[in-house]
Amino acid sequence: MAAFGRYRWHISSLPASVPAIFIGIVLWAASPHGVGAAEPETLYKRCATCHEIGEGAKHKVGPHLDELFGRKAGGLDDFRYSESMRAAGEAGLVWTADTLDQYLERPRDFIKGNRMSFRGMADPADRQALISWLETATQQAPAADPTVEEVSTSGPVSGFADIVLQMDGDPEYGEYLAGECVTCHQASGHADGIPSIVGLPKDYFVTSLFEYLNNVRSNDVMKLRVANLSNEEIAALAAYFSSLEPQ
């Protein structure tokens, strides 16, 4: 009996007129050799939404992944982790190929209360391919944290973002404005399908808003929300959310 997608059938049930070469092709495609893991670079695109690696990597929604293997969970002092991630590291969790495999399968089950919005990678072959690729891709020293003066964005939003990043945002004003944000993004910092913005670095927060405004990122709700914000309001929101500690 061979399996293909949701369907299972016996070769003996096929008409005699079906060419043997066709049967061979289908059997090969249905086998583990034909349906192997996706390309690791393709798999990493899902991670790249929140994590950076490589030269100049910095924190986004999630921490950078440079020198990930052998790092204690929640171990970067300059990133605001959830309390549960910090606690896992303090209890002895270290990122290895094995622990990453368990985490990536179902992140919220492996570390209860962590705020990663990614729901999991069910295919063991995909996890193995991604982890093997990450072991090489993350073997380098992380870049130094950028200051406001050193932040350099790219693309059509760079000028707008740089102007706002030079401003001293008022976090109290940002808290006043944040009511509309937390109708979707949880004030606690948890992420249930919608990314957390609690503790988000200022440069990433500001750049993201201008990317929505300029169609670099595609989300009609976010574009509508950002369209009416002034530079002062964006700076205030960035100052407020970057000052918060996720619960």
C-alpha positions as CSV (number, residue, x, y, z in Angstrom):
1,M,0.0,0.0,0.0
2,A,1.3,3.5,-0.9
3,A,0.4,6.8,0.6
4,F,0.2,10.1,-1.3
5,G,-1.1,13.1,0.6
6,R,-4.4,12.1,2.3
7,Y,-5.0,9.2,0.0
8,R,-3.9,5.5,0.5
9,W,-4.3,2.8,-2.1
10,H,-3.1,-0.7,-3.1
11,I,-1.0,-1.0,-6.2
12,S,-3.0,-4.2,-7.0
13,S,-6.2,-2.0,-7.3
14,L,-4.8,0.0,-10.2
15,P,-5.9,-0.8,-13.7
16,A,-3.4,-2.9,-15.7
17,S,-3.3,-0.1,-18.2
18,V,-1.4,2.2,-15.8
19,P,2.2,2.3,-17.0
20,A,4.8,0.9,-14.6
21,I,6.9,4.0,-14.9
22,F,4.0,6.1,-13.6
23,I,3.6,3.9,-10.6
24,G,7.3,4.2,-9.9
25,I,7.2,8.0,-10.1
26,V,4.3,8.2,-7.6
27,L,5.9,5.7,-5.2
28,W,9.1,7.8,-5.3
29,A,7.3,11.0,-4.7
30,A,5.3,9.5,-1.8
31,S,8.5,8.1,-0.1
32,P,10.6,10.0,2.4
33,H,13.2,10.4,-0.3
34,G,10.8,12.3,-2.6
35,V,9.1,14.4,0.1
36,G,12.2,15.5,2.1
37,A,12.6,18.6,4.1
38,A,12.1,22.0,2.5
39,E,15.2,24.1,1.8
40,P,16.5,25.4,5.1
41,E,16.8,29.0,3.7
42,T,13.1,28.8,2.9
43,L,12.2,27.5,6.3
44,Y,14.3,30.3,7.9
45,K,12.1,33.0,6.3
46,R,9.5,32.2,8.9
47,C,12.1,32.9,11.6
48,A,13.5,36.0,9.9
49,T,10.3,37.9,10.6
50,C,11.3,38.2,14.2
51,H,15.0,37.1,14.4
52,E,18.2,38.3,12.6
53,I,21.4,36.5,12.0
54,G,24.7,37.5,10.4
55,E,26.7,40.7,10.2
56,G,24.9,43.6,11.8
57,A,22.3,41.4,13.3
58,K,20.3,43.1,16.1
59,H,17.2,42.4,18.1
60,K,13.7,42.6,16.5
61,V,10.5,41.2,18.0
62,G,12.8,38.3,19.1
63,P,16.5,38.3,20.0
64,H,19.2,37.9,17.3
65,L,20.3,34.3,16.9
66,D,24.1,34.8,16.5
67,E,26.0,32.3,18.7
68,L,22.7,30.7,19.6
69,F,24.1,27.1,20.2
70,G,25.4,26.8,23.7
71,R,23.6,29.9,24.8
72,K,21.5,29.8,28.0
73,A,17.8,30.3,27.3
74,G,16.9,34.0,28.0
75,G,20.6,34.6,28.3
76,L,21.1,37.9,26.5
77,D,21.2,40.8,29.0
78,D,20.1,43.4,26.5
79,F,16.9,41.7,25.3
80,R,13.6,41.8,27.2
81,Y,12.6,38.1,27.4
82,S,9.4,36.8,29.0
83,E,9.7,35.8,32.6
84,S,9.1,32.2,31.6
85,M,12.0,32.2,29.1
86,R,14.4,33.7,31.8
87,A,13.2,31.1,34.3
88,A,13.9,28.3,31.8
89,G,17.4,29.5,31.5
90,E,17.9,29.9,35.2
91,A,16.6,26.3,35.6
92,G,19.4,25.1,33.2
93,L,17.9,25.1,29.7
94,V,20.7,25.6,27.1
95,W,20.0,25.8,23.3
96,T,21.4,22.7,21.6
97,A,20.2,20.8,18.5
98,D,18.1,18.6,20.7
99,T,16.5,21.3,22.8
100,L,15.8,23.5,19.8
101,D,14.1,20.5,18.1
102,Q,11.8,20.1,21.1
103,Y,11.1,23.8,21.3
104,L,10.4,24.4,17.6
105,E,8.0,21.5,17.5
106,R,5.6,23.3,19.8
107,P,7.2,26.4,21.4
108,R,4.3,27.2,23.8
109,D,4.2,23.7,25.1
110,F,7.9,23.4,25.6
111,I,8.2,26.7,27.6
112,K,4.8,27.6,29.0
113,G,4.1,31.3,28.9
114,N,6.8,32.3,26.5
115,R,5.7,35.0,24.0
116,M,7.0,33.7,20.7
117,S,4.0,33.9,18.3
118,F,5.3,31.0,16.1
119,R,3.0,28.0,16.7
120,G,5.4,25.3,15.8
121,M,7.0,23.2,13.0
122,A,5.4,19.7,13.0
123,D,7.7,18.0,10.4
124,P,10.8,16.5,12.0
125,A,12.7,16.6,8.7
126,D,12.0,20.3,8.4
127,R,13.2,20.9,12.0
128,Q,16.4,18.9,11.4
129,A,17.1,20.7,8.2
130,L,16.6,24.2,9.8
131,I,18.6,23.4,12.9
132,S,21.5,21.9,10.9
133,W,21.6,25.1,8.8
134,L,21.4,27.3,11.9
135,E,24.3,25.6,13.5
136,T,26.5,27.0,10.7
137,A,24.7,30.3,10.0
138,T,24.8,31.4,13.7
139,Q,28.5,30.7,14.4
140,Q,29.7,34.2,14.7
141,A,30.1,37.0,17.2
142,P,27.0,39.2,17.5
143,A,27.1,42.8,16.4
144,A,27.4,45.5,19.0
145,D,24.1,47.1,20.0
146,P,23.4,50.2,17.8
147,T,22.8,53.6,19.4
148,V,20.2,55.9,17.9
149,E,23.0,57.7,16.0
150,E,24.3,54.4,14.6
151,V,21.0,53.0,13.5
152,S,20.8,52.9,9.7
153,T,17.6,51.7,8.1
154,S,17.3,50.8,4.4
155,G,14.8,51.2,1.6
156,P,12.2,53.9,1.1
157,V,11.4,54.3,4.8
158,S,15.0,55.1,5.9
159,G,14.7,58.9,5.9
160,F,11.3,58.9,7.8
161,A,12.5,56.4,10.4
162,D,15.8,58.2,11.0
163,I,14.0,61.5,11.6
164,V,11.8,60.0,14.3
165,L,14.7,58.1,15.9
166,Q,16.4,61.4,16.5
167,M,13.4,62.6,18.6
168,D,13.0,62.2,22.3
169,G,9.7,60.4,22.6
170,D,7.5,61.0,25.6
171,P,6.7,57.6,27.1
172,E,3.8,59.1,29.2
173,Y,2.2,60.4,26.0
174,G,2.9,57.1,24.4
175,E,1.0,55.3,27.2
176,Y,-2.0,57.6,26.5
177,L,-1.8,56.7,22.8
178,A,-1.3,53.0,23.4
179,G,-4.9,52.2,24.1
180,E,-5.6,51.6,20.4
181,C,-2.5,49.4,20.1
182,V,-3.5,47.0,22.9
183,T,-6.9,46.3,21.3
184,C,-4.9,43.8,19.2
185,H,-1.4,43.5,20.8
186,Q,-1.6,42.1,24.3
187,A,-0.5,44.6,27.0
188,S,1.0,41.7,28.9
189,G,3.5,41.0,26.1
190,H,2.0,37.6,25.3
191,A,1.6,36.7,21.6
192,D,-1.4,34.7,20.6
193,G,-1.3,34.9,16.8
194,I,-0.4,38.7,16.9
195,P,3.2,39.6,17.6
196,S,4.1,41.2,20.9
197,I,5.2,44.8,20.9
198,V,6.0,45.0,24.6
199,G,9.7,45.7,25.1
200,L,10.3,46.1,21.3
201,P,13.5,48.1,20.5
202,K,12.8,51.6,19.4
203,D,14.6,51.4,16.0
204,Y,12.6,48.2,15.1
205,F,9.3,49.7,16.3
206,V,9.7,52.9,14.4
207,T,11.0,51.3,11.2
208,S,8.2,48.7,11.3
209,L,5.5,51.4,11.4
210,F,6.9,53.3,8.4
211,E,7.2,50.0,6.5
212,Y,3.5,49.4,7.0
213,L,2.8,53.0,5.9
214,N,4.9,52.6,2.7
215,N,3.7,49.1,1.8
216,V,7.0,47.4,2.5
217,R,5.0,45.3,5.0
218,S,1.4,44.3,4.0
219,N,-1.3,44.7,6.6
220,D,-4.3,46.9,5.9
221,V,-5.2,47.3,9.6
222,M,-1.7,48.4,10.5
223,K,-1.5,50.8,7.5
224,L,-4.8,52.4,8.6
225,R,-3.6,52.8,12.2
226,V,-0.3,54.3,11.2
227,A,-1.6,56.7,8.6
228,N,-3.0,59.1,11.2
229,L,0.1,59.1,13.5
230,S,2.4,62.1,13.6
231,N,6.1,61.7,14.0
232,E,5.8,62.9,17.6
233,E,3.2,60.2,18.3
234,I,5.3,57.5,16.7
235,A,8.3,58.5,18.8
236,A,6.1,58.6,22.0
237,L,4.7,55.1,21.3
238,A,8.2,53.7,20.6
239,A,9.5,55.2,23.9
240,Y,6.6,53.8,25.8
241,F,6.6,50.2,24.5
242,S,10.4,49.9,24.5
243,S,10.4,50.8,28.2
244,L,8.0,48.0,29.2
245,E,9.0,44.6,30.6
246,P,7.0,41.6,29.2
247,Q,5.1,39.8,31.9
